[in-house]
Amino acid sequence: MSTASKCIRIALLGAESTGKTSLSLGLAKVLTGQGLNAVCVPESLRDWCEGHGRTPQAHEQADIAERHAQAIFFQSSEWVIADTTPLMTAVYSDFIFKDRSLYASALTHQAQFDLTLLMGLDVAWVADGLQRDGAHVREPVDGLIRRALQDAMLPFKVIYGQGDARLNAALLAISEGLGGLPQVSVLRNALPSLQSTHSQREVSQYGLNQGQTAWRCDLCSDSECEHRLFSDLLKSAGQ
């Protein structure tokens, strides 16, 4: 695969009803508002389900994943925000059909992204027609995503927060993860409170684990720490 010009690709991954679509649209809007050429690539599975009036069967998954890859990697925009990637198709094929055959190709595609953002499970589950099975599937799917990325040694950043806080967290992750690219410097104009937001995260992480580790949720295996993070975020949302 090739693109007409060099672009920055951001992948949004996550279990169902974790805010991928809202965040991808929000990021594209912010980037466009800063005068950047940005496009959001929607999830191919959604269009497929709406067009066929059902969810795909096992033998149809590979074609959906390939179509989604083409939609992402043939974009010529300066910034491409992908509302999921072929890796999500591979994960659901594994989870639903016990078919792991799509991982190899999906992870090859995933390695081509400049940054991968994984949605935290701190938002409420909401029904959405054919595509969603229930809140009970989010944790096991989240686990499969993390395991696939970690086994392939592909870095990712976990995004938490409600509403604008989630968008700000994603902008901060982009600024930190891609800070060496000249195209990223303009994002600081879109998030005036970037430094204070970063400081708040450092303080919060220290409070969660007494400063034992830096805030690196992509590398963290402390489940108790993450559970407390979820609890604190949900308490804050309820205030």
C-alpha positions in Angstrom: 0.0 0.0 0.0 1.1 3.5 -0.6 -0.3 7.0 -0.1 -0.1 10.0 -2.5 1.8 12.0 0.2 3.3 11.6 3.6 0.7 11.9 6.4 0.4 11.4 10.1 -1.9 8.5 11.0 -3.6 8.3 14.4 -5.4 5.0 15.3 -8.3 4.9 17.8 -8.9 1.5 19.3 -11.3 0.3 22.0 -14.1 -1.9 23.0 -17.6 -1.1 22.0 -19.1 2.1 23.3 -15.9 3.7 24.5 -16.1 6.9 22.6 -14.0 6.1 19.5 -16.3 7.8 17.0 -16.9 10.9 19.1 -13.2 11.4 19.8 -12.1 10.8 16.2 -14.6 13.4 15.0 -13.5 15.8 17.8 -9.8 15.4 16.9 -10.5 16.0 13.2 -12.5 19.1 14.0 -9.7 20.5 16.2 -7.0 19.8 13.6 -9.1 21.4 10.9 -9.8 24.4 13.1 -6.0 24.9 13.3 -5.7 25.1 9.6 -4.5 21.5 9.1 -5.7 19.1 6.4 -7.3 16.4 8.5 -9.8 13.6 7.7 -11.6 11.1 9.9 -12.0 7.6 8.4 -15.2 6.0 9.8 -15.5 2.4 10.9 -16.1 0.1 7.9 -18.0 -2.4 10.0 -20.7 0.1 10.8 -21.4 0.8 7.2 -21.3 -3.0 6.5 -23.9 -3.8 9.2 -26.2 -0.9 8.1 -26.0 -2.0 4.5 -26.6 -5.7 5.2 -29.0 -5.4 8.1 -26.9 -7.8 10.2 -23.5 -8.5 11.7 -20.9 -10.3 9.6 -20.2 -14.0 9.7 -16.8 -15.4 10.3 -15.9 -15.8 6.6 -16.8 -12.1 5.9 -14.5 -10.6 8.5 -11.3 -10.6 6.4 -12.9 -8.6 3.5 -14.2 -6.0 6.0 -10.7 -5.6 7.5 -9.1 -5.2 4.1 -11.6 -2.6 3.0 -11.0 -0.6 6.1 -7.3 -0.8 5.6 -7.6 0.6 2.1 -9.9 3.4 3.3 -7.2 4.4 5.8 -4.0 4.0 3.9 -5.0 5.4 0.6 -5.9 8.7 2.2 -3.7 11.6 1.1 -4.6 14.1 3.9 -1.9 15.6 6.1 -3.6 14.0 9.1 -5.7 10.8 9.1 -7.7 9.9 12.2 -8.9 6.3 12.0 -12.0 5.4 13.9 -10.7 1.8 14.6 -8.4 -0.2 12.4 -8.3 -3.8 11.0 -7.0 -4.8 14.5 -10.4 -4.4 15.9 -11.8 -6.8 13.3 -9.1 -9.3 14.2 -10.0 -8.9 17.9 -13.7 -9.5 17.4 -13.0 -12.4 15.1 -11.0 -13.9 17.9 -13.5 -13.0 20.6 -16.7 -14.1 18.7 -15.5 -16.8 16.3 -12.3 -18.0 18.0 -10.5 -17.2 14.8 -7.0 -15.7 15.2 -6.1 -15.8 11.6 -6.6 -12.0 11.0 -4.0 -10.9 13.6 -0.9 -11.1 11.4 -2.2 -8.8 8.7 -3.9 -6.5 11.1 -0.8 -6.0 13.2 1.2 -5.3 10.1 -1.2 -2.5 9.3 -1.2 -1.3 12.9 2.6 -0.9 12.9 2.2 1.7 10.2 0.4 4.2 12.4 2.3 7.0 14.0 0.3 6.8 17.2 -2.2 4.4 18.7 -4.8 5.6 21.3 -6.7 3.0 23.3 -10.0 4.1 24.8 -10.4 3.6 28.5 -13.5 1.9 29.9 -14.5 4.9 32.1 -17.5 6.0 29.9 -21.0 4.5 30.2 -22.0 1.8 27.8 -24.8 2.9 25.4 -26.8 0.6 23.0 -26.2 1.2 19.3 -28.2 -1.2 17.2 -26.6 -4.3 15.7 -23.0 -3.6 16.6 -23.1 -3.7 20.3 -23.4 -6.8 22.5 -23.5 -5.3 26.0 -21.3 -3.8 28.6 -20.1 -7.2 29.7 -18.0 -7.7 26.6 -15.9 -4.5 27.0 -13.4 -5.8 29.5 -12.5 -9.1 27.7 -12.3 -7.2 24.3 -10.1 -4.5 26.0 -7.8 -7.3 27.3 -7.5 -8.8 23.8 -6.6 -5.5 22.3 -3.9 -4.8 24.9 -2.5 -8.3 24.6 -2.2 -8.1 20.8 -0.4 -4.7 20.9 1.9 -5.8 23.7 2.8 -9.1 22.1 3.6 -7.3 18.9 5.6 -4.7 20.9 3.4 -1.8 19.5 3.2 1.2 21.8 -0.1 2.8 22.7 -1.5 5.4 25.0 -4.7 4.9 27.0 -7.2 7.8 26.9 -9.5 8.6 29.8 -12.0 11.4 30.7 -15.5 12.6 30.0 -16.4 14.9 27.1 -13.9 17.7 26.6 -11.6 16.2 29.1 -11.2 13.1 26.9 -10.5 15.2 23.9 -7.9 17.2 25.8 -6.3 14.0 27.0 -6.0 12.8 23.4 -4.5 16.1 22.3 -2.0 15.8 25.1 -1.2 12.3 24.1 -0.6 13.4 20.5 1.6 16.3 21.6 3.6 14.0 23.9 3.8 11.0 21.5 4.5 12.9 18.3 6.2 16.0 19.8 9.2 15.6 17.5 7.2 16.1 14.4 7.0 19.8 13.2 3.3 19.3 12.2 2.4 18.7 15.9 3.6 22.1 17.3 0.4 23.8 16.1 -1.6 21.6 18.5 -0.4 23.7 21.5 -2.5 26.5 20.2 -5.5 24.3 20.4 -4.9 23.3 24.0 -3.8 26.4 26.0 -3.9 24.4 29.3 -1.6 21.7 27.9 1.1 22.3 30.6 -1.4 22.4 33.5 -3.2 19.3 32.2 0.1 17.5 32.1 0.9 18.6 35.6 -2.5 17.4 36.8 -1.9 14.0 35.4 1.5 13.7 37.1 0.0 14.6 40.5 -2.9 12.2 40.0 -0.6 9.3 39.0 1.5 10.0 42.1 -1.5 9.8 44.3 -2.6 6.5 42.8 0.6 4.6 43.2 2.7 6.7 45.5 5.1 7.7 42.7 6.2 4.1 42.1 6.0 4.6 38.3 5.6 7.4 35.8 2.2 7.7 34.1 2.6 5.1 31.3 -0.7 3.2 31.1 0.5 1.6 27.9 3.2 -0.2 29.8 1.5 -0.5 33.2 0.4 -3.9 34.5 -0.9 -2.6 37.9 -4.5 -3.5 37.7 -5.2 -2.1 41.2 -3.8 1.3 40.0 -6.0 1.3 37.0 -9.1 0.3 39.0 -8.5 3.2 41.3 -8.1 5.5 38.3 -11.5 4.4 36.9 -13.1 4.9 40.3 -11.7 8.4 40.7 -12.7 9.4 37.2 -16.2 8.1 37.7 -16.5 10.0 41.0 -15.4 13.2 39.3 -17.9 12.7 36.5 -20.7 12.4 39.0 -19.9 15.6 40.9 
